[in-house]
């Protein structure tokens, strides 16, 4: 997994999303990497303004949309541009967050290696699936424009722009993925500790428990910080995704009536894989909140020894300070995970009905 993270981080550095390099598990930046990221960001922001304007006006002039929806493509590209500008402008905040997260991850890796524990299969599968969606979306964005016979340079630049959108969502996912992995480790260690507490030395028990609670508190602070840094970004990204689903779903329906083609199949795969990509963000947030709120009241309600009463009270205070994880409403609870996908399907059903009414007229 470490090599996998390095590969995607290297690609993010190439497209100017970060100025940090990972060397021997440490984040390092230099004036050269900072200058490269700054120049690339300025060039991207300036160039994309014109590229998105041309792409939006070209789509507006097409015969695909009725007059009542002629402004929708321009709105979509405007939101795309706003999200990309936001991602690039606030790069320094994400870089600072990423640097601290790498330190916590390194600390977690050492603890897991010492305890001879590995990342659970469920989290590994989620990471592999998220990596697949990112790879397919990034490659698909460039492959989509190979169908174009002209404006190849513009297509490549827009492909890079969509890579920024997809990679920023991947950073959001992996940040909470590391936090969820840490919470799961703490939960497993506490369960293992309490199951053998009757035969353990009180001082050793208190020392290990204090270390686990301290690490749990550190993870909670980082989770709240991730939520603050990515809060506005994810809200705007979800708005962009809804517009993407509506516009390209409508275009897909129109081309579907004209018959199947290789381009239509490719676009359809990108459409549904991007839905899966956003759905995985909801899943990892739900898992993070679930692992964080794992009930630990038996540690403070149980009687271990009178010598541990003072420590148990301190542990309780730490627990109270970190027991609630506020993710700013950026994820759906487990009972409503499919709500977003149902909303997308409903939007497309409305578009299909509108298209049928347009044909009938």
Steps between C-alpha positions, in 0.01 A plus 500: 500500500789735565613475136144561388479820704834618363388448140182702540678765706760532225225555244341763725835676523532488120168682447582759767272386782779481757855627542602221738706195411495181708855391581555210743155548646550874557345797320762731350459811289755728342495834325505320167190293577323805643584707191390218267166462678441878503579548131293196402205618711504849348525359149216257565268764645562745215481243221193316625291817517514527120483124435189448711334806348555363149382151599188639668403730213558222245267269690243779533491547123440130438155365418505259794343735753165679481499875547391467864823310579743689277682658795549172691832400330651841573389473863659154521837619367485807723456280806780273376727800470402632844581165664838477325592858593401432862709180507808673361474822701470319833777254416718622791234402757476150355879472487525586869226251579666234287836547670349449846293207376813328369656530847192344658498226238866424569421481870208267428714275282757462776231414754339244269836344421585476870159343575530273193171622359405565139238718336168317493385357169193726481706817502752357254223412256359852525843650428553276198153584368556873548838475327333323209234769463763776509718324242209431267360853527837663437581277203143519378506880502792496256365210293167677459666781310672261261163482326544866411658570164609854581590716800723226635701739721183643654376148567821406681481810720138429592601140573759629748229719654275203563799313642527774762135449595539123524831508687375750758215259582757221531700706750181554700429126499852390594518755782195353671614150401814545709291631791260204474797263495632664817165477678469133408847432641413676827172308530674166440773577752249611765293184451815293529612696807171473689466128427824434690478774763423263788846347479691814406709725713307818583786734417558334161129506428471869582806588294380316189147633538629855540700466178196369312276778628760761409525364146121486476483867597766586240298323229186690601677835479632412155155382384345832603780686324444301179131584521576872536755512218290298253158623616425770242691313233287185536175695506590675176624172352167335572321789331725453198428126500122552499530738204730251327247221552214710364677641193684187388206281590285710267759485221534125553126449463502692172785291358336182630203560271745521209636151565787343691859592424845456653507863607161465672612190692820674609311811612246285685776322691653832604155620607434204732858467627494866603180428693682213671797728569286749693311217671829368641557838667174450687599147596838595648348789696235266641763242598717767662210625713403142589850396605547821696178453699569137592366462858780511757301562817610165648849644548380760746202320650693182578697463821863414437674615817478796735841614380355553153204716607684828444621391158157371394357843575765663278429245228132585524571870447706421191222276374235769556707756310528277194184291504309704242629536148340784302552456126293809407226286346719398206405135518178300502422275797504126442121476462497765227811421294298434188312831523747683278493233229119495511502877456720470192270237354199722571668796325566289194142370500376860497738580215370201304143617551592851386671357195190299410285812536742691277472233231121497525487872431 
